[in-house]
C-alpha cells in the first residue's frame, strides 16, 4: 500500500475515532444533564411535598389552638355568666301563684339546657380532655350525646387491649371521627350508625363507622369542582396522611357508607 494511501487511511481512522469520541462525549453530557435535571425535579417535588405537609400541619395545629381558646373562653366567661343568671333566677322570691312564675321556670329550664349543651361543646372542642380520658371514651361521650338526643340509633363497641396513642395522633383521629359524624348528621339521612374501635394484636388502631343512609359516590365527591363539596372528606384524608394512617371509604347511592381508619401504633 502506498505511503499516501496509508496516511489517508490513518487520517480516516483517527477522524472516525475522534468523531465517535465526540458523539460519546455529547451523549454522556446529555445523559448527565438529564440525570441532573431529573434529580433536581425530584428534589423540588420533595421540597414541595414537604412544604405542603408542613403548611397543612401548621394550619391544623392553629385550628386546634383556636378550638382550645374558644373552649376555655366558653367555660371561663360565658359559662360563669350563665351560672350567675341561673342562680339569680333560682333565688327570686316568687310564689307558685305569681303570674310570672311559669315564665321564670321555663327560662330556668331553657337555661339549664344551654349550660349542659355548652358544657358538652366545650368538652368536644378542648383537646386536652382527649389526652386525659383517651380517644375511646371521648368518642363514646360524643355518641352518648347523639343517643340522648334521639336523632338515630347508635351502637358502639371497643375490642382489644388499649394501645397508647401519641397526643397529636389521638387528636387527629378524634377530629376525623367528628367529621364522619358531622357528615352523617348533615347528609346521610341515616337512622342507625355503628361505630367500633379495634386495638389489634399487630399493634394497629382501627376505627370503623357505618351508617344506613343514602350513600354517595366517593370518586365523584373527590373530583367535584364545587368549592364546598367534599371538604369534610378532604379534611379526613389530609389528617390521615399527616399521621400515617390509611383511610378507606366504601359507599354507593342507596347502600349507606362504611369508613375505616387504620393507624399503626408503636408498641
C-alpha positions as CSV (number, residue, x, y, z in Angstrom):
1,X,0.0,0.0,0.0
2,X,1.4,3.4,-1.0
3,X,2.5,5.7,1.8
4,X,0.0,8.3,0.8
5,X,-2.9,5.8,0.9
6,X,-1.7,4.7,4.4
7,X,-1.7,8.3,5.6
8,X,-5.2,8.8,4.2
9,X,-6.4,5.5,5.9
10,X,-4.9,6.6,9.2
11,X,-6.5,10.0,9.0
12,X,-9.9,8.4,8.2
13,X,-9.5,6.0,11.2
14,X,-8.4,8.8,13.5
15,X,-11.2,11.0,12.3
16,X,-13.7,8.3,12.9
17,X,-12.4,7.6,16.4
18,X,-12.5,11.3,17.2
19,X,-16.0,11.6,15.8
20,X,-17.1,8.6,17.9
21,X,-15.4,10.1,21.0
22,X,-17.2,13.4,20.3
23,X,-20.5,11.7,19.8
24,X,-20.0,9.7,23.0
25,X,-19.0,12.9,24.9
26,X,-22.1,14.7,23.7
27,X,-24.3,11.7,24.6
28,X,-22.6,11.5,28.0
29,X,-23.1,15.2,28.6
30,X,-26.8,15.0,27.6
31,X,-27.3,11.9,29.8
32,X,-25.7,13.7,32.8
33,X,-27.7,16.8,32.2
34,X,-31.0,14.8,32.0
35,X,-30.0,12.9,35.1
36,X,-29.2,16.1,37.0
37,X,-32.4,17.7,35.8
38,X,-34.4,14.7,36.9
39,X,-32.7,14.8,40.3
40,X,-33.5,18.5,40.7
41,X,-37.1,17.8,39.7
42,X,-37.3,15.1,42.4
43,X,-35.8,17.4,45.0
44,X,-38.2,20.2,44.0
45,X,-41.1,17.8,44.2
46,X,-39.9,16.5,47.6
47,X,-39.5,20.1,48.9
48,X,-42.9,21.0,47.6
49,X,-44.5,17.9,49.3
50,X,-42.6,18.7,52.5
51,X,-43.7,22.4,52.3
52,X,-47.4,21.4,51.7
53,X,-47.1,18.8,54.5
54,X,-45.7,21.3,57.0
55,X,-48.2,24.0,55.9
56,X,-51.1,21.6,56.4
57,X,-49.8,20.5,59.8
58,X,-49.4,24.2,60.8
59,X,-52.9,25.0,59.7
60,X,-54.4,22.1,61.7
61,X,-52.3,23.0,64.7
62,X,-53.6,26.6,64.5
63,X,-57.1,25.2,64.2
64,X,-56.7,23.1,67.3
65,X,-55.2,26.0,69.2
66,X,-58.2,28.1,68.2
67,X,-60.6,25.4,69.4
68,X,-58.8,25.3,72.7
69,X,-59.1,29.0,73.2
70,X,-62.8,29.0,72.3
71,X,-63.4,26.1,74.7
72,X,-61.6,27.9,77.5
73,X,-63.5,31.2,76.8
74,X,-66.8,29.4,76.8
75,X,-66.0,27.7,80.1
76,X,-64.4,30.6,82.0
77,X,-66.6,33.5,80.8
78,X,-69.9,32.6,79.1
79,X,-70.3,29.6,81.4
80,X,-69.8,31.6,84.5
81,X,-72.3,34.3,83.4
82,X,-74.9,31.7,82.6
83,X,-74.4,30.1,86.0
84,X,-74.9,33.5,87.7
85,X,-78.1,34.1,85.8
86,X,-79.3,30.7,86.7
87,X,-78.5,31.4,90.4
88,X,-80.3,34.7,90.2
89,X,-83.4,33.2,88.8
90,X,-83.4,30.4,91.5
91,X,-83.4,32.9,94.4
92,X,-86.3,35.1,93.0
93,X,-89.0,35.3,95.8
94,X,-91.8,34.1,93.6
95,X,-94.8,32.1,94.8
96,X,-96.3,29.5,92.5
97,X,-99.4,31.7,92.3
98,X,-97.4,34.6,90.9
99,X,-98.2,35.3,87.2
100,X,-94.5,35.3,86.3
101,X,-93.7,32.0,88.0
102,X,-94.4,29.8,84.9
103,X,-92.3,32.1,82.6
104,X,-89.4,32.1,85.1
105,X,-89.4,28.3,85.4
106,X,-89.4,28.0,81.6
107,X,-86.4,30.3,81.5
108,X,-84.6,28.3,84.1
109,X,-85.3,25.1,82.2
110,X,-84.0,26.5,79.0
111,X,-81.0,28.0,80.7
112,X,-80.2,24.6,82.2
113,X,-80.2,23.0,78.8
114,X,-78.0,25.8,77.3
115,X,-75.5,25.3,80.2
116,X,-75.4,21.5,79.6
117,X,-75.2,21.8,75.9
118,X,-72.4,24.3,76.2
119,X,-70.5,22.1,78.6
120,X,-70.7,19.2,76.0
121,X,-69.5,21.6,73.3
122,X,-66.6,22.7,75.5
123,X,-65.5,19.1,76.1
124,X,-65.7,18.4,72.3
125,X,-63.5,21.4,71.5
126,X,-60.9,21.0,74.2
127,X,-58.2,18.7,73.0
128,X,-56.5,18.3,76.4
129,X,-59.5,16.2,77.5
130,X,-58.9,13.7,74.7
131,X,-55.4,13.1,76.1
132,X,-56.7,12.8,79.7
133,X,-59.6,10.3,79.1
134,X,-58.5,8.5,75.9
135,X,-59.9,8.5,72.5
136,X,-62.3,5.6,73.1
137,X,-64.0,7.4,76.0
138,X,-64.1,10.7,74.1
139,X,-65.8,9.0,71.1
140,X,-68.2,7.2,73.5
141,X,-69.1,10.6,75.1
142,X,-69.9,12.1,71.7
143,X,-72.1,9.1,70.8
144,X,-73.9,9.3,74.1
145,X,-75.0,12.9,73.3
146,X,-76.3,11.7,69.9
147,X,-78.1,8.8,71.6
148,X,-79.7,11.0,74.2
149,X,-80.9,13.5,71.6
150,X,-82.8,10.6,69.9
151,X,-81.5,11.6,66.4
152,X,-80.7,8.0,65.5
153,X,-79.9,4.5,66.9
154,X,-76.3,4.2,68.0
155,X,-74.1,1.1,68.5
156,X,-70.6,1.5,69.9
157,X,-68.0,-1.2,70.8
158,X,-64.3,-1.4,71.8
159,X,-62.3,-4.5,71.3
160,X,-58.7,-5.5,72.2
161,X,-56.2,-4.2,74.7
162,X,-55.9,-0.4,74.6
163,X,-52.8,0.9,72.8
164,X,-51.0,4.1,73.7
165,X,-51.6,6.9,71.1
166,X,-49.5,10.0,70.8
167,X,-51.4,13.1,71.7
168,X,-51.4,14.6,68.2
169,X,-52.4,11.4,66.6
170,X,-55.2,10.9,69.1
171,X,-56.5,14.4,68.5
172,X,-56.4,14.0,64.7
173,X,-58.2,10.7,64.9
174,X,-60.9,12.3,67.1
175,X,-61.4,15.2,64.7
176,X,-61.7,12.6,61.9
177,X,-64.4,10.8,63.9
178,X,-66.2,14.2,64.5
179,X,-66.1,14.9,60.7
180,X,-67.5,11.5,59.9
181,X,-70.3,12.0,62.5
182,X,-71.0,15.5,61.1
183,X,-71.3,14.2,57.6
184,X,-73.7,11.5,58.7
185,X,-75.9,14.1,60.5
186,X,-75.8,16.6,57.6
187,X,-76.0,14.4,54.5
188,X,-76.7,10.7,55.1
189,X,-80.4,10.7,56.4
190,X,-79.3,7.6,58.4
191,X,-81.4,6.2,61.2
192,X,-78.7,3.8,62.5
193,X,-75.0,4.2,63.0
194,X,-72.4,1.6,64.1
195,X,-69.1,2.7,65.5
196,X,-66.3,0.3,66.6
197,X,-62.7,0.6,67.8
198,X,-60.3,-2.3,67.5
199,X,-56.9,-2.5,69.1
200,X,-55.5,-5.3,67.0
201,X,-52.8,-7.7,68.2
202,X,-50.4,-6.5,65.4
203,X,-50.4,-3.0,67.0
204,X,-53.0,-1.3,64.9
205,X,-55.7,1.1,65.9
206,X,-58.8,0.6,63.7
207,X,-61.8,2.9,63.7
208,X,-64.9,1.9,61.7
209,X,-68.1,3.9,61.2
210,X,-71.0,2.5,59.3
211,X,-74.4,4.1,58.6
212,X,-77.6,3.0,56.8
213,X,-78.0,6.3,55.0
214,X,-78.4,7.3,51.3
215,X,-74.8,6.8,50.5
216,X,-72.8,8.6,47.8
217,X,-70.1,8.1,45.1
218,X,-66.7,8.7,46.8
219,X,-64.8,9.3,43.5
220,X,-67.3,11.8,42.2
221,X,-67.1,13.6,45.5
222,X,-63.4,13.8,45.3
223,X,-63.4,15.1,41.7
224,X,-66.2,17.7,42.4
225,X,-65.2,21.2,41.4
226,X,-67.6,22.7,43.9
227,X,-65.5,24.5,46.5
228,X,-67.8,23.4,49.3
229,X,-68.3,19.8,48.1
230,X,-66.2,17.1,49.7
231,X,-64.4,19.4,52.2
232,X,-65.1,17.0,55.1
233,X,-63.8,14.1,53.0
234,X,-60.6,16.0,52.0
235,X,-60.1,17.1,55.6
236,X,-60.2,13.4,56.8
237,X,-57.8,12.3,54.0
238,X,-55.4,15.1,54.9
239,X,-55.4,14.3,58.6
240,X,-54.9,10.6,57.9
241,X,-51.9,11.4,55.6
242,X,-50.3,13.6,58.3
243,X,-50.3,10.9,60.9
244,X,-49.5,8.0,58.6
245,X,-53.0,6.4,58.8
246,X,-54.9,4.7,56.0
247,X,-58.5,5.6,55.3
248,X,-60.9,3.7,53.1
249,X,-64.4,4.8,52.1
250,X,-67.0,2.4,50.8
251,X,-70.3,3.8,49.7
252,X,-72.8,3.6,47.0
253,X,-76.1,5.6,46.5
254,X,-78.8,3.8,48.4
255,X,-76.4,1.4,50.3
256,X,-75.1,3.5,53.1
257,X,-71.4,4.3,53.9
258,X,-68.6,2.5,55.7
259,X,-65.4,4.4,56.6
260,X,-62.4,2.7,58.1
261,X,-59.3,4.4,59.5
262,X,-56.3,2.2,60.3
263,X,-53.2,3.6,62.2
264,X,-50.1,1.5,63.0
265,X,-49.1,2.1,66.6
266,X,-45.7,1.7,68.1
267,X,-45.7,-0.9,70.9
